[in-house]
Amino acid sequence: MHILIIHQAFAALDEPGGTRHHEMARYLVKRGHRVTIIASPVSYLTGRAKGDQIPSIKKDANDEGITVLRSYTYAAIHQSFVHRIISFLSFMLSSFIVAMSVDDVDLVWGTSPPIFQGATAWAISSLKRAPFLFEVRDLWPAFAIEVGILQNPILIRASEWLERFFYRHADLIIVNSPGFIEHVKKRGAKYIELVPNGSDAQMFHPQDKGSKFRLDHDIGLKDSFVALYAGAHGMSNDLNVLLDAAEILQHHKDIKIVFLGDGKDKPSLMSRAIEKNLTNVYFIPPIPKNLMSEALAASDVCIAILKPIPLYGTVYPNKVFDYMAAGRPVVLAIDGVIRKVIEESEGGIFVAPGNAGALANTIKQLSSDPDLCIKMGSKGRQYFEKHFDRQLLAKKLIKILEELITAE
């Protein structure tokens, strides 16, 4: 079986960002399948290309059985809304041209967001007479409308029409969170499978203390208590609340707050930290996923946070499963389906989203009880291994894809 994945935000294991698709592709190859991925050369996390120039097309074949084709994308994803749309449309068109040159395709896998690349996947599946799988990783455009990014009534109606079109025309819808199922059903999806976000248990080593990472990044002495946030620094992530919590904690010299990653809001967050003279805050550039184990090992607790918007209660953030895999307790400032995971696993503490005081108090509480941190981290890891290890999820995905192909 030859699977074609069209994914602008794809990140390989040697790049920063979510690597769900690279990890899944590796398992598909082990099963004997072939995978071609059409992706952007511009990082969705950093907004920058690897090289000085953006190629019209570049072929990467670092894994046997996996081919990554980087197709031209307008590099302005972290600028204004208009620039982002142009970036999305440029990839939609360039990926279509590249996809037409890919032969012997048995399945076309589109993914959203950005939702526009779904148009390429649907068109290619029609032209190549291959099944169309549409994966919903976020509820777009609903999220964009909720946070105020998308306000034009005409664009809203057009985006919602496009969303319903893909749901109705896909041979299969895959969602990565149970919170998405009702939404896609109401908008016309008929065949839905849940393959949740997760992480690779073999990638993380809970007993590692991350001493080298602390020294390399100058984040304090080995006896400091490190609360780490890892991921995107965007408007949805509510990181100003984490900065407010850091300000409350600044007189606790043993507690360090670390921001690892990149995004549109990172420069303003750094400026605000300097203005407030927050000496307990550290900003670290994004690192490749294959180095994330070292970073999480250097933490004592890990933070997951989103704006207090009801729709965000539907998500299964990737970072939470990385934290659990690393055996670190999760301080969760997100209410919804992911809260159920943390509470059932006893792998962390929920705090009300948007509440800097509660966030600071929870970090302080955990800093004074290292045994509780170890206990929570261990329980979180055990629960993760049973439910969210990538190897288990890949087996489910492979079975779904093989049945889809056989049915055709």
Secondary structure in CASP SS format (residue, H / E / C, confidence):
PFRMAT SS
TARGET T0000
AUTHOR 0000-0000-0000
METHOD secondary structure of the structure
MODEL  1
M C 1.00
H E 1.00
I E 1.00
L E 1.00
I E 1.00
I E 1.00
H C 1.00
Q C 1.00
A C 1.00
F C 1.00
A C 1.00
A C 1.00
L C 1.00
D C 1.00
E C 1.00
P C 1.00
G C 1.00
G C 1.00
T C 1.00
R H 1.00
H H 1.00
H H 1.00
E H 1.00
M H 1.00
A H 1.00
R H 1.00
Y H 1.00
L H 1.00
V H 1.00
K H 1.00
R C 1.00
G C 1.00
H C 1.00
R E 1.00
V E 1.00
T E 1.00
I E 1.00
I E 1.00
A E 1.00
S C 1.00
P C 1.00
V E 1.00
S C 1.00
Y C 1.00
L C 1.00
T C 1.00
G C 1.00
R C 1.00
A E 1.00
K C 1.00
G C 1.00
D C 1.00
Q C 1.00
I C 1.00
P C 1.00
S C 1.00
I E 1.00
K E 1.00
K E 1.00
D E 1.00
A E 1.00
N E 1.00
D E 1.00
E C 1.00
G C 1.00
I E 1.00
T E 1.00
V E 1.00
L E 1.00
R E 1.00
S E 1.00
Y C 1.00
T C 1.00
Y C 1.00
A C 1.00
A C 1.00
I C 1.00
H C 1.00
Q C 1.00
S C 1.00
F H 1.00
V H 1.00
H H 1.00
R H 1.00
I H 1.00
I H 1.00
S H 1.00
F H 1.00
L H 1.00
S H 1.00
F H 1.00
M H 1.00
L H 1.00
S H 1.00
S H 1.00
F H 1.00
I H 1.00
V H 1.00
A H 1.00
M H 1.00
S C 1.00
V C 1.00
D C 1.00
D C 1.00
V C 1.00
D C 1.00
L E 1.00
V E 1.00
W E 1.00
G E 1.00
T E 1.00
S E 1.00
P C 1.00
P C 1.00
I C 1.00
F C 1.00
Q H 1.00
G H 1.00
A H 1.00
T H 1.00
A H 1.00
W H 1.00
A H 1.00
I H 1.00
S H 1.00
S H 1.00
L H 1.00
K C 1.00
R C 1.00
A C 1.00
P C 1.00
F E 1.00
L E 1.00
F E 1.00
E E 1.00
V E 1.00
R C 1.00
D C 1.00
L C 1.00
W C 1.00
P C 1.00
A H 1.00
F H 1.00
A H 1.00
I H 1.00
E H 1.00
V C 1.00
G C 1.00
I C 1.00
L C 1.00
Q C 1.00
N C 1.00
P H 1.00
I H 1.00
L H 1.00
I H 1.00
R H 1.00
A H 1.00
S H 1.00
E H 1.00
W H 1.00
L H 1.00
E H 1.00
R H 1.00
F H 1.00
F H 1.00
Y H 1.00
R H 1.00
H H 1.00
A C 1.00
D C 1.00
L E 1.00
I E 1.00
I E 1.00
V E 1.00
N C 1.00
S C 1.00
P H 1.00
G H 1.00
F H 1.00
I H 1.00
E H 1.00
H H 1.00
V H 1.00
K H 1.00
K H 1.00
R C 1.00
G C 1.00
A C 1.00
K C 1.00
Y C 1.00
I E 1.00
E E 1.00
L E 1.00
V C 1.00
P C 1.00
N C 1.00
G C 1.00
S E 1.00
D C 1.00
A H 1.00
Q H 1.00
M H 1.00
F C 1.00
H C 1.00
P C 1.00
Q C 1.00
D C 1.00
K C 1.00
G C 1.00
S H 1.00
K H 1.00
F H 1.00
R H 1.00
L H 1.00
D H 1.00
H C 1.00
D C 1.00
I C 1.00
G C 1.00
L C 1.00
K C 1.00
D C 1.00
S C 1.00
F E 1.00
V E 1.00
A E 1.00
L E 1.00
Y E 1.00
A E 1.00
G C 1.00
A C 1.00
H C 1.00
G C 1.00
M H 1.00
S H 1.00
N H 1.00
D C 1.00
L H 1.00
N H 1.00
V H 1.00
L H 1.00
L H 1.00
D H 1.00
A H 1.00
A H 1.00
E H 1.00
I H 1.00
L H 1.00
Q C 1.00
H C 1.00
H C 1.00
K C 1.00
D C 1.00
I E 1.00
K E 1.00
I E 1.00
V E 1.00
F E 1.00
L E 1.00
G C 1.00
D C 1.00
G C 1.00
K C 1.00
D C 1.00
K H 1.00
P H 1.00
S H 1.00
L H 1.00
M H 1.00
S H 1.00
R H 1.00
A H 1.00
I H 1.00
E H 1.00
K C 1.00
N C 1.00
L C 1.00
T C 1.00
N C 1.00
V E 1.00
Y E 1.00
F E 1.00
I E 1.00
P C 1.00
P C 1.00
I C 1.00
P C 1.00
K H 1.00
N H 1.00
L H 1.00
M H 1.00
S H 1.00
E H 1.00
A H 1.00
L H 1.00
A H 1.00
A C 1.00
S C 1.00
D C 1.00
V E 1.00
C E 1.00
I E 1.00
A E 1.00
I E 1.00
L C 1.00
K C 1.00
P C 1.00
I C 1.00
P H 1.00
L H 1.00
Y H 1.00
G H 1.00
T H 1.00
V C 1.00
Y C 1.00
P C 1.00
N H 1.00
K H 1.00
V H 1.00
F H 1.00
D H 1.00
Y H 1.00
M H 1.00
A H 1.00
A C 1.00
G C 1.00
R C 1.00
P C 1.00
V E 1.00
V E 1.00
L E 1.00
A E 1.00
I C 1.00
D C 1.00
G C 1.00
V H 1.00
I H 1.00
R H 1.00
K H 1.00
V H 1.00
I H 1.00
E H 1.00
E H 1.00
S H 1.00
E C 1.00
G C 1.00
G E 1.00
I E 1.00
F E 1.00
V C 1.00
A C 1.00
P C 1.00
G C 1.00
N C 1.00
A H 1.00
G H 1.00
A H 1.00
L H 1.00
A H 1.00
N H 1.00
T H 1.00
I H 1.00
K H 1.00
Q H 1.00
L H 1.00
S H 1.00
S C 1.00
D C 1.00
P H 1.00
D H 1.00
L H 1.00
C H 1.00
I H 1.00
K H 1.00
M H 1.00
G H 1.00
S H 1.00
K H 1.00
G H 1.00
R H 1.00
Q H 1.00
Y H 1.00
F H 1.00
E H 1.00
K H 1.00
H H 1.00
F C 1.00
D E 1.00
R H 1.00
Q H 1.00
L H 1.00
L H 1.00
A H 1.00
K H 1.00
K H 1.00
L H 1.00
I H 1.00
K H 1.00
I H 1.00
L H 1.00
E H 1.00
E H 1.00
L H 1.00
I H 1.00
T H 1.00
A H 1.00
E C 1.00
END
